[in-house]
Amino acid sequence: MNLSMGGRWEPTDRRGPRLDDPMSWSIPLGRLAGIDVRMHLLLPLFAAVELGRSALGHSALGTGPTAVLLAWLLFSVLLHELGHCFACRRFGGEADEVVLWPLGGLAACRPREGWAGELATAVGGPIVNLALAAVACATLTAMGAPIMGVAIPNPLDPVAGLVMVGGGTAQGAIFLLAWINVVLLMLNLVPMPPLDGGAIVQALQRRKRGESEATRGAVRIGYIAAVALAIVGMLTNQLLLVGLAVVGGVWCHRTSRRLAAERDEGSEANAFETDAEAWRDPGPDRISRSEIRAEREAAREEAAREREQAELDRILEKIQRGGMDGLSPFERRFLKKVTRRRRET
């Protein structure tokens, strides 16, 4: 299971682990392409527990396949999070840290303002799992493995496929790579926060809605997905799915309460401004609703111009530091579009 949200998490505190911040309980593993990779201290504990359960006979996979599966899980989650980071950077955002922990991974991504950057960041991780699964499945097919159950694994029953190819063989190891990536792909595409599917839904809704409305829409869809996932988990006796549904439901509830609080604060502020305006000018010449809408539209346009100028200043500063070669394709298109429009005006 991977709970990456692509940009909804801040980098780890470099001052070291603190008892009041569980997310700081991580150790550095190295640096890849300018991205710090860290491992949460609970991850090796989780791996030790799973290996211990398999050694005691409490796992149907056995000790050897469990160790291979844990290694593939670590590898796949790392590439998944790097996929988020690289996609975020390609569309003009910033990404500088990944933390691997028992629930999957977290990528510290700050997408460029707008739905396109958020969508690209959210999609970047699942695309990696799709590619890994496709390569593993094609390799199994080329090795003569059965199509159904092996090359196309059953996400609810890895044991059956492993029995067909043999747990201690090369086909068995490749099968486990295919299986774990199919599972990661399917889970992450569930349209429920905090999974990538929830972020994808929210980004798509931001094309025509504001951020708050898009978040509300994603939360409504997330509630439906959580109920459906819980039902599937209970029918198939998969406690992991039920637990994931509970996490998603709690996440949606907290987000819904936050949005309600923000809406109440905004309503109180608008009511105060309206009362103050009526007190200052109670006569028939009060500003009309059409004028209010025009002012709001002008304010939105001004805010859009300010965001555009801020992005342009950032790109120009980047050019000064490293030249045009350092720009991403998205930044080049943005610079070209803005330059053309300003020349025309």
C-alpha positions in Angstrom: 0.0 0.0 0.0 1.3 3.4 -0.9 -0.1 6.6 0.6 1.8 9.1 -1.5 -0.1 12.3 -2.1 2.4 14.1 -4.3 2.9 17.4 -2.6 0.9 17.1 0.6 3.8 16.6 2.9 6.7 18.8 4.0 10.3 17.6 4.0 11.7 16.0 7.1 13.2 18.2 9.9 17.0 18.0 9.4 17.6 18.5 13.1 17.0 14.8 13.7 14.2 12.6 15.3 11.9 14.2 17.8 9.5 12.3 20.1 6.7 14.8 19.2 7.0 14.3 15.5 6.7 10.6 14.3 7.5 11.6 10.7 11.0 12.7 11.8 11.9 9.1 12.9 13.8 8.4 9.8 17.4 7.8 8.7 19.1 8.9 5.5 19.8 6.3 2.8 21.5 8.5 0.2 20.7 11.0 -2.5 19.4 10.2 -6.1 19.1 12.9 -8.7 19.1 15.7 -6.1 16.4 13.9 -4.0 17.2 12.8 -0.4 16.0 9.3 0.3 15.2 8.4 3.9 13.9 5.3 5.6 11.5 5.5 8.5 12.7 3.6 11.6 9.4 1.5 11.6 10.2 0.0 8.2 13.0 -2.4 9.3 10.8 -3.3 12.3 7.9 -4.1 9.9 10.2 -6.2 7.8 11.5 -8.1 10.8 8.0 -8.8 12.0 6.9 -10.1 8.6 10.0 -12.3 8.3 9.4 -13.6 11.8 5.8 -14.5 11.0 6.9 -16.4 7.9 9.6 -18.2 9.9 7.1 -19.3 12.5 4.7 -20.6 9.8 2.2 -17.8 10.0 2.6 -16.7 6.4 1.5 -18.8 3.4 4.4 -17.5 1.3 7.3 -18.9 3.3 10.4 -17.1 4.5 12.3 -17.0 1.2 9.4 -15.6 -0.9 8.5 -13.2 1.9 12.1 -11.8 1.9 12.0 -11.4 -1.9 8.6 -9.8 -1.7 9.8 -7.3 0.9 12.8 -6.4 -1.3 10.5 -5.9 -4.4 8.2 -3.8 -2.3 11.0 -1.5 -1.1 12.3 -1.2 -4.7 8.9 -0.6 -6.3 7.8 2.0 -3.7 11.1 3.9 -4.1 10.7 4.1 -7.8 7.0 5.0 -7.4 7.9 8.0 -5.2 10.8 9.0 -7.5 8.2 9.0 -10.3 6.1 11.5 -8.4 9.2 13.7 -7.9 10.4 13.6 -11.5 6.9 14.3 -12.8 6.6 17.2 -10.4 9.9 18.7 -11.6 9.1 18.2 -15.3 6.0 20.4 -14.9 7.9 23.2 -13.2 7.5 22.1 -9.5 10.0 21.2 -6.9 10.7 17.8 -5.2 13.6 17.1 -2.9 12.9 14.2 -0.5 11.3 10.8 -0.3 10.6 8.8 2.9 10.0 5.1 2.8 7.8 3.8 5.7 5.6 0.7 6.5 2.5 2.2 4.7 4.5 2.8 1.5 6.2 6.0 0.7 5.9 9.8 1.0 7.2 12.3 -1.6 7.9 15.9 -0.6 6.5 17.5 -3.8 5.5 21.1 -4.4 3.8 21.1 -7.8 3.5 24.2 -9.8 0.3 26.2 -9.2 -2.5 24.9 -11.3 -4.3 21.6 -12.0 -1.9 20.4 -14.7 1.1 20.3 -12.3 -0.9 18.5 -9.6 -2.3 16.0 -12.0 1.2 15.2 -13.5 2.6 14.8 -10.0 -0.2 12.5 -8.9 0.0 10.3 -12.0 3.8 10.0 -12.0 3.9 7.3 -9.3 1.2 4.9 -10.7 2.8 5.1 -14.2 6.0 3.7 -12.7 4.1 0.7 -11.2 2.3 0.2 -14.5 5.6 0.1 -16.3 7.2 -2.3 -13.8 4.2 -4.6 -13.9 4.2 -4.6 -17.7 7.9 -5.5 -17.9 7.5 -8.3 -15.4 4.4 -9.7 -17.0 6.0 -9.6 -20.5 9.1 -11.3 -19.1 7.0 -14.1 -17.5 5.2 -14.6 -20.8 8.4 -14.8 -22.7 9.6 -17.4 -20.2 6.6 -19.6 -21.0 4.7 -18.9 -17.8 0.9 -19.3 -17.8 -1.0 -16.1 -18.8 -3.8 -16.1 -16.3 -2.8 -16.3 -12.6 0.9 -15.7 -13.3 1.7 -13.3 -16.1 -1.6 -11.6 -15.2 -1.5 -12.2 -11.4 -4.5 -12.4 -9.1 -4.0 -9.4 -6.8 -6.0 -11.2 -4.0 -4.0 -14.5 -4.1 -0.3 -14.4 -4.7 0.2 -17.9 -3.3 -1.7 -19.6 -6.2 0.5 -18.0 -8.8 3.7 -18.7 -6.8 2.8 -22.4 -6.6 2.4 -22.5 -10.4 5.9 -21.3 -11.1 7.8 -22.3 -7.9 8.7 -20.1 -5.0 12.5 -20.6 -5.3 12.8 -20.1 -9.1 13.6 -17.0 -11.2 10.0 -17.1 -12.5 8.8 -17.0 -8.9 10.9 -13.9 -8.1 9.6 -12.1 -11.3 6.1 -13.2 -10.5 6.4 -11.5 -7.1 7.6 -8.3 -8.8 4.6 -8.4 -11.1 2.2 -9.1 -8.3 3.3 -6.3 -5.9 3.2 -3.7 -8.7 -0.3 -4.8 -9.8 -1.4 -4.4 -6.2 0.3 -1.0 -5.7 -1.2 0.2 -9.0 -4.7 -0.9 -8.1 -4.6 0.5 -4.6 -3.2 3.8 -5.6 -5.8 4.3 -8.3 -8.7 4.0 -5.9 -10.3 7.5 -6.1 -10.0 8.1 -2.3 -7.7 10.5 -0.4 -4.9 10.1 0.6 -4.2 7.7 -2.3 -3.0 9.0 -5.7 -6.5 8.3 -7.1 -7.9 10.9 -4.8 -5.3 13.5 -5.9 -6.0 12.7 -9.6 -9.7 13.3 -9.1 -9.1 16.6 -7.2 -6.7 17.8 -9.9 -9.1 17.0 -12.7 -11.9 18.9 -10.9 -9.7 21.9 -10.5 -9.9 22.4 -14.3 -13.3 24.0 -13.9 -13.6 24.6 -10.1 -11.8 26.5 -7.4 -9.5 24.6 -5.0 -12.1 24.3 -2.2 -14.9 23.0 -4.5 -12.5 20.6 -6.1 -11.5 19.3 -2.7 -15.1 18.9 -1.7 -15.8 16.9 -4.8 -12.8 14.7 -4.2 -14.0 14.1 -0.6 -17.5 13.1 -1.7 -16.1 10.6 -4.2 -13.6 9.4 -1.5 -16.5 8.6 0.9 -18.1 6.4 -1.8 -14.8 4.7 -2.6 -14.1 4.1 1.1 -17.5 2.3 1.6 -17.0 0.3 -1.6 -13.5 -0.7 -0.6 -14.6 -1.8 2.9 -17.4 -3.9 1.4 -14.9 -5.6 -1.0 -12.5 -6.2 1.9 -15.1 -7.8 4.0 -16.4 -10.0 1.2 -12.9 -11.2 0.3 -11.7 -11.4 3.9 -8.9 -8.9 3.2 -8.4 -6.9 6.4 -5.9 -4.7 4.6 -8.6 -3.3 2.3 -10.9 -2.7 5.3 -8.1 -0.9 7.1 -7.3 1.2 4.1 -11.0 2.1 3.8 -11.0 3.3 7.4 -7.9 5.4 6.8 -9.6 7.0 3.7 -12.8 7.6 5.5 -11.1 9.3 8.4 -9.0 11.4 6.0 -12.2 12.5 4.1 -13.9 13.3 7.4 -11.0 15.5 8.6 -10.8 17.2 5.3 -14.5 17.8 5.3 -14.4 19.4 8.7 -11.5 21.6 7.7 -13.4 22.8 4.7 -16.5 23.5 6.8 -14.5 25.5 9.3 -12.9 27.5 6.4 -16.3 28.1 4.9 -17.7 29.3 8.3 -14.8 31.7 8.8 -15.3 33.0 5.2 -19.1 33.5 5.8 -18.5 35.4 9.0 -15.9 37.7 7.3 -18.3 38.3 4.3 -21.2 39.1 6.7 -19.0 41.5 8.6 -17.9 43.3 5.4 -21.5 43.4 4.2 -22.8 44.9 7.5 -20.0 47.4 7.5 -20.7 48.5 3.9 -24.5 48.9 4.7 -23.6 51.0 7.8 -21.3 53.2 5.8 -23.7 53.6 2.8 -27.3 52.6 3.6 -28.9 54.6 0.8 -30.1 53.5 -2.6 -26.7 54.0 -4.2 -25.2 50.9 -2.6 -23.0 48.9 -4.9 -25.0 46.5 -7.1 -24.4 42.7 -7.3 -23.1 43.0 -10.8 -20.5 45.5 -9.7 -19.5 43.2 -6.9 -19.1 40.3 -9.4 -17.1 42.6 -11.6 -14.8 43.5 -8.7 -14.4 39.9 -7.7 -13.5 39.0 -11.3 -11.0 41.8 -11.5 -9.5 40.6 -8.3 -9.2 37.0 -9.6 -7.6 38.3 -12.8 -5.1 40.4 -10.8 -4.3 37.4 -8.7 -3.7 35.3 -11.8 -1.4 38.0 -13.2 0.5 38.0 -10.0 1.0 34.3 -10.0 2.1 34.4 -13.6 4.6 37.2 -12.9 5.9 35.2 -9.9 6.4 32.1 -12.1 8.1 34.2 -14.8 10.5 35.8 -12.2 11.3 32.3 -11.0 12.1 31.1 -14.5 14.2 34.1 -15.3 16.2 33.7 -12.1 16.7 30.0 -13.0 18.0 31.1 -16.4 20.5 33.5 -14.8 21.8 30.7 -12.6 22.1 27.9 -15.2 21.1 29.2 -18.6 18.3 28.0 -20.9 19.6 24.4 -20.8 18.4 24.1 -17.2 14.7 24.7 -18.0 12.2 21.9 -18.2 10.0 21.5 -21.3 7.0 22.9 -19.3 9.0 26.0 -18.3 10.1 26.6 -21.9 6.5 26.5 -23.1 5.4 28.8 -20.3 8.2 31.3 -21.1 7.4 31.2 -24.8 3.6 31.6 -24.2 4.0 34.6 -21.9 6.6 36.3 -24.1 4.4 35.9 -27.2 1.3 37.3 -25.4 3.1 40.3 -23.9 4.6 41.1 -27.3 1.1 41.1 -28.9 -0.3 43.4 -26.2 
